[in-house]
Amino acid sequence: MVQGETRLNFRELEEVCLYGNGFSPQHKLIKWFWQIVLQEYTQEEQRRLLVFATGSERAPVNGLR
């Protein structure tokens, strides 16, 4: 059974995110979001964010890309 990756690399996720409704990677709110997630969140907080967004605490087998 495939269970997914336990190692989370949110930089991978940041690189592949798509934005809509006038948002872009350069928007100040998006920059703030990634700054907080990448620099201030603990691994446990990142895992909780992943559960909130995907329903799983593990990344897919090929990572968050």
N, C-alpha and C positions, 0 to 999 in steps of 0.2 A: 504494500500500500504506500502511495506517495503522500508524505505528510508536509512537504514544503521546507523551506529554509528557516532556520532559527536565527541566523545572522541577518540583521536588517541594515540595509544601506539606503538611507533616505536621500542621499545625493543622486542615486540612480533614479529614484522616483521623481525628484525635482527636475531632472533632465528630460523626462518624457511626459510631464504633465501638459495637458491641453487646457486652455482657458477660453471662456466665452463671455458674453455680456459686457464687452468693453474692457475686460481684464487681459493682461499680458504679463509675461515674466518680469517686465520692467515696472509694472504698477507698484506703488509704494506699499500697498496692503499685502501683495503677494511677496514682495521682498521681506517685509516684516514677518510674515508667516514662516517663510523658510528660514530666516535668521533664528527665530525662536525654536523651531523644530530641530534644526541642525546644531545649534550652538548651546541652547539652554535646556532642552528636554533631556532627561535621563533616558537610558534604554527602556526602562519600564514605561515611561510616559510615551515614548515613540511606539511601543508595542500597543499601548491602550489606544493611541490614535489610529493605528492600523486596524485594530478590532472595530473601532467606531466606523471607519471608512469602508472596510471590506467584510467584516464579520469573522475574520480569522486573525489570530495572533502570529501567524507564520507567513512569510513571503512565499510566492510561488517558487517552484523548483528552480527556475532560471533567475531568481532575484526579483527586485521590484521594478526592473525595466519592463 
